[in-house]
Amino acid sequence: MRFEKNVEAPDEPAHGRAERPLGPAAPQRRPTKCPLPMTRPRRYPTRLGCLLLCLAVGHTIRSETVTLTSAADTSLVESAPDNNLGGEPFVPAGVTQNRTRAHGLFRFDFTGQIPPQATVLSATLVLQVTGQPSAGYMAAAFDLHRLLKPWGEGTNTAQFSNHPGIGAPATTNDATWNMRFAFTTNAWTVPGASPTNDYAPAISAQQFVYDVGNSPYVFGPTPSLTADVQAWVDHPDSNFGWLLMADDETANFTARRFGSREDPNNAPQLTVEFIPPLRLLTPRLAGGRFSFTFPAAAGQTGTVEFCTTLAGSDWTALTNFVGSATATNLVVSDPILGPQRFYRVVTTNAAGP
């Protein structure tokens, strides 16, 4: 945001709070409007300055919650490595009684649902089990891993009613056990996808899965699942979703069918709680000081920085801040020392950097 010295406001304490003066008071004049552009980068400088920063009185931040249905989902099936199941009302995952594996893929679209630069507080994925092995099942842990490469959902459904879980031969750009996009050069690093190359080895969330009767199954919230969503909100071009697989693929009878987006009663549901991006509140000039308010999430940390020109990148830290136990508004007050000054708030997320 930019402050110009010839713009002033009435000498009234923000939100009824009396501030400790850091410089001589200025004569009072009529208020006029001031353009206040603001940026929110992700760097985290730490040098402490002389800016006065304290909690505003009587103001809290309201988080928002959105629940999304998967935008794309399908399965990679080892027993039919060139088939696609993108149009099926279920997503197989786990290991069959015949010891063939299946990996589920789920992706969610945040466009128009979570604004860019929002702070994600939590993420929870709910999956419904709609089928299990008819010859018996083994309760098993299932893991979600963040995918590192894109894939094609496809629209295929089973050719044979007695084998609904193997789909049909893939068409161009469909995901299969062998290919991320069928009939192209875009294969998985190894059939079925490879840790490190195709998906992150770290588990984003894990849940123990039993039978249909114990549905739904809730994955998260966990710091890693929340961090995945935050990364996708910040960098939409990296959003390839999650891969779902049995934690122990040496054990059979763990195969399950999870509802897909084609099954409206059992579709995957991702619930995200977030705080909208930082916005300027109550900018004012009074008593020779410029002040503004901004929201901070619970436990959020960061730095307020300033510079005198936007021609370069010479930002100076004025003060660091540590959010309170609950989301709140923070008030910044700075003495007027020159003809103009630009400010920005550099934050780390409440859930992590």
N, C-alpha and C positions, 0 to 999 in steps of 0.2 A: 504494500500500500504506500502511497506517497502523501506527504504532508507539505503544504505550502504555507509559508509564514503569514501571508496576508489573508489567510482564512481563519476565522475565529468563531468561538461559540460562547454562550453565556457562562459565567463563572458559577457553575452548579456542580456539586460533587456527584459523580456517577452513582446511580442506584442508592443515593443517600449515604455514601461512604465518604468520610473526610480523609483526604490523602495527606501524607507528610510532605511538605513542600521541599523540593530539591533546588530551588532557585528563586529569584525575585519574582514577585507577581507582576503581570503585565496589565496595562490599562484595558478596560472592558470596551468592546465595540460590538456592533450588530453582527449576528451570525450570517455567514454565507455558505454555499455548498462547496464541497471539495471532492475531486475525483480521487478514489482510493483503490487503485489496483492492488491485487494481492496474489502472491504465489505461494505454493506449498511443496517445496522440494523434499527429498528424503534424506539429505545429508544430516549429520548430527554433530555440529561443532560444540565445544564444551567450555570455551573461555567465559568467565563470569564478568559481567559488566556492572554498571551502576544503576540500571533501570529498576524502578519500583514496580513490583508485581505482587498482587495479593488476590485473595479470593473475593469474588463479588458476593454481595449479600442478597439472599432471596432468589437466586437464579439457579436452575438445574437444567441439564441437557436431557432431552428425550431421545432415546434410541428408537430406531424403527426396525420392524421385522417383516421379512418377505418370505413366502414359501413358494418354491418353484418346482415345476415338473420337469423331468429330464428333457432336454432338447434333442438328444440322440442317445440311443442305446442299442447294443447288439452283443453277440457272443462269439468268441473264437473257440471252435469245437475241434478237438484233436481227431475224433473219429471220422470227421468229414472235413479234411483240411482245406478243401477248395470251395466249401459251401458258405453261404451267408444266411443269417437269421434276422436281419434288420427289421423285417415286418412282422415278426412273431409277437404275440402278447406276453411273452416271457423271455427272460435272459438266463440261460443255463450257466452255472458256475459250480466248481467242485470237481470231484473225481467219481466216476461211475463204478459200478460193481465190476466192470471189465477193465478198470484201471486206466481208462482214457480220461483226459482232463478237459475242462472247459473254463475259460476266463471271460467274465462279464466286463463290458465297457459301458460307462455312463458319463455323459457330459451335460452340463447345465449352462444356459445362456443368461448372463447378467445384464445384457444391454437393455436400457430403459427400466431396469428394476433396481439396480444399485448404482448410484452415481459415481463417476470416476473420482478418485481420491477420498472415497468414504473410508472410514475406519471400521473394519470388521471385528465385532466383539466375539461372535461365536458362530459355529456352523454345525448343523446336525443333519445327517442323511438317514431317512427312514425307508427301508426296503420290506416288501411283503414276499413271503415264501408262498408260492401257489402250487408247487409240486415237489415231490420227493420220490426216491426209488421205491418201486412197488414191491421189491423183494426185501425191503428193510432199509434202514438208514443208520448212519453213524453221526451222532452229534459232533460238530466240529467248529473250530474257530475259523472265521473268514476275515481276510485282510483287504483293506483299501490301499492302493498305491497310486500316487500321482503319475499320470502318463506324461511322457516327454516328447511324444511325436503325434502328429495328426493321424486320423483314420476315417474311413468312410462307413457310415451307418448301413447303407443298403436298405432294400425294401422286400427282401425275399422271405417267403414262408415255405413250410415243409411241402415237398412233393408227395410224400406218402404219409397217410394218416396214422399208420402204425409206427412211424418214426418221426414224430413231430420235432424232436430235439436236435435234428441234424440240418434243418433248413433245406435249401436248394442251391444248385450251382450258382456261383457268384456271377454278377455282371460287372461291367467296368466300374472301378472305383469303390467296390464293396470291400469291407473288411472281412478277412477269413483268417484261419489259423496260420496260414503261410504269408499272407499279404496284408499290408495296411490299406492299400488300394489295389484291388484285383486288376489284372491285365495292364499293369504299369510296371515300372522298375522299383516301386516303393514297397519293399518287403519288410517284414519284421527282422530284426537282427538275427534272431533264431525263431523258428516256428513257435507260435504261441506268445511271443514277446519276451524280451530279455531284460532282466534288471540292469540298472545303470544306463543302458543304451536306449531302451524303449520305455521303461518306467522306473521311478525312483525306488531304490532298494528299501528305504525307510518306510515303515508302515504309518499311514496317516491316521487310521482308525481301525479298530478290530472289534468284532462281536462274535459271541458264541451262538451258533445257529442250531436249532433243534428241528422241529417239524412245522407243518402248516398251522397247526393249532396254536402255536406260540407266537405267531406273527402279531404285530409287526416287529421288526428288528431295527434297533436304533444304533447307528454308528455315530459316536461323538456325543457332545462336543469334546474335542481334544485340541490342544495347541497346534498340532500339525495339520489337522483338518481345517482349522480356522486360518492358518497361515497359507494353505493351498488356495482358499477362496480369496484371501487378501491379495495374493500374487496375481490371481486371474483378474480381479477387479482393477488392479494397477496396470497389468500387462495383458489385455484381452487376447493378444496374438499368441500367448503361451497357454491358453486354456484348451487342453486336450482331454480334460476330465480324469476319471479314476478307472483303474483296473481292479476288479474284484476277483479274488482267488482264495481257495482253501489254504490255510496256513501250512498244513502238512499234506503235501501232494503224494506222499507214499501210502497214505491210508485211503482205501476205497469206501464206497457207499456214502461219501460225503456230498454227492451231487444234489443240487437243489435247483428249482426253477424260481427265479425272482420276477415279480411283475414288471413289465416294461411300460413305456409310455403309450403303447397301443392298447393297454388294459386300463381304462380310466378309473376303475375301482381299486386298482392295486399298483398304480404308477409310482415310480420312485419320487420321493418328495425331499427336497433340500430346503431347510429352514435356516435363514441367515439373519442374525441380529447385527445391526450396524449403526454407526453414527454418521450422519451426512458430513460432507467435507467442511473443513474450517470456513467460516464466513465471518466477516467483520460485523460487530455489533456496537452500537452507540459510539461512533467516533465523535470526539469533541475536543475543542481547544478552550482552555479556561485557566486563568491565573498564570499565564506564561508556560503552560504545560499542554502537551497533546496526549490524549488517552484513547484507548480502544479496548474492546472486550472480545474474547474468542473462546469457543467451547473446547474443553479438554475431557477426554474419556477417563474413566476410573483408572488410576495408576499410570496414566499416560505421561511421558516425559518428553522434553524437547528444549529448544532454544529459541529465543526471540533475537533476531538479527536486524541490523540496519546498514544502509549505505547512503551516500549523498548523490549518487548518479547511477543510472541503469546502463551506462555506456560500457562498463566493465563488469567484473564479477567479484569485486572487492567488498564482500559482506563481512561485517564485524559483529561478534556476539555481544549482546547487551546483558542478557541474563539467561540462566537455565531455569527450568521449572519442573516440578514433580507433581502430578495430579493427585488429588485426594482419593479417599477410598471409594467415593462415588463420583459419577460424572458431574461436572460443574463448569461454570464460566470463570475465566481468569481475566483480570483487569490489568492492563499495562499502562503506565503513566511515565512520560519522558519529558524533561525540560526542553524548551525550544532553544537550540544553540546555533541555528543557521537558517538560511533562506528556504531550504527544503531538505527533506529526509524521507527515504523509502524504508518500509518495514516488511519483514516476512517472519512467519512462524514455521520453524522446522521441527517436525514431530517424529517420534517413533510411535508405533501402534501400541495400544494397550495390550494386545496379544503377543507382541514381540516386534523387533525392528522391521 
